[in-house]
Amino acid sequence: MDPEELNVAMANALASNGELTDEAWRAALLAVPRHLFVPAVAWAEPDDAPGYLIDRESNPDAWLKAAYADHAIITQFDDGATEISKGPGRYTSSLSAPGVVLDFLELLGAGSNDQVLEIGTGPGWTAGLLSHRVGEECVTSIEIDEDVFSTAVGNLSEVGHRPHLVRGDGGRGWARGAPYDRVHVTCGVFEVPYEWVRQTRSGGVIVLPWMPRYEPGYQLRLSVGPHGTASGNFTQYAGYMLLKSQRAASPPLFEDDFRFRPTEIDPATVFRAGYGADVAIAGMYPDITVNVDRENDFQTWLWTGDSKAYVSGSEVAQVGPRNLWDEVERAFSQWTEWERPELSRFGMCVTPVGQYVWLDSPDNPVALPAR
């Protein structure tokens, strides 16, 4: 297999499905070969099939083919505690799928000489693409994990790019290089760190995967205004590993007895309603974490720091001071009263005192009416 031919084929496929529309990014793809950022042993993670181990030494063709497939390649399990060759663990670093990468890069809208801050260097491929597009002297990329950082330094050096690489907590941004024209976030966040807004000049753009506690994640493009706020719409689904400092806590344990009642709304109805319903509920109850088993009749666990609920079929069991499934049913009903708005009508505003989800306008925060 020829890596150059595979790279061209990948670019052609991304252009055909609409994920690659800018010739400048096509040039970057061809100039920064993806396989040079894939470890010798890694875990390929297709969207429509089980994950599998790839090993350059034992099967170089399969390894190279996976490097140019449109799916993620996991490069670290359990913050490095589990060897890739031992099989899947918790995914903690990856080379994101090319189509997803291009979606975010095109949404970022970075041009030549724009100052770009990247949160989460990972193996370094996107930092390389950004370096080719805007100039390596304009790119600052920050990575918290020491081993991942060292690997990225080596990978980028091999392809001849030397952006400013920083080992540190991306949640704090990098004030020394501010202000930035663009901030490119490669990890999911539940709460958008205000430092990213503070370090972006007025008129600048931040793109990120917002990963609420409730249901899936969403691609978000924030425009920074002149008065220290940033706002923008959600565009589509985006599932990413969370920023290390924002990983979800485990469900609490309770000794109290659960309270039982019949469900008023079938969980299948709630979880099949689509992203509009999901983001509305997440906006109204941002502290509720949910785990849904879609393969087993939508059995659902919900929890916060002090309460928990379990929904199975037509029965719900709840414990703690809050009735979490009651809250979800109430929020879902509110969404239906709004005539079921789609995801594209929702957005987020980030301010110095916090963030909120809005419907149609930043002046219309998502909220439940008073009882």
HUVEN-V504960 format. One record per helix or strand of 3 or more residues. SS is the DSSP state (H for helix, E for strand). FROM is the first residue (numbers start at 1). LEN is the number of residues. Records with the same first field share a line. If there is no record, write none. Layout:
SS=FROM-LEN ; FROM-LEN
This chain:
H=3-14 ; 23-9 ; 34-4 ; 60-8 ; 78-3 ; 84-3 ; 98-11 ; 125-10 ; 136-3 ; 146-13 ; 170-3 ; 175-3 ; 194-5 ; 244-3 ; 267-5 ; 275-10 ; 324-14 ; 343-3
E=41-5 ; 52-4 ; 72-6 ; 91-5 ; 116-4 ; 139-5 ; 164-4 ; 180-6 ; 200-12 ; 217-8 ; 230-8 ; 259-4 ; 289-5 ; 299-5 ; 307-6 ; 315-6 ; 346-6 ; 354-6
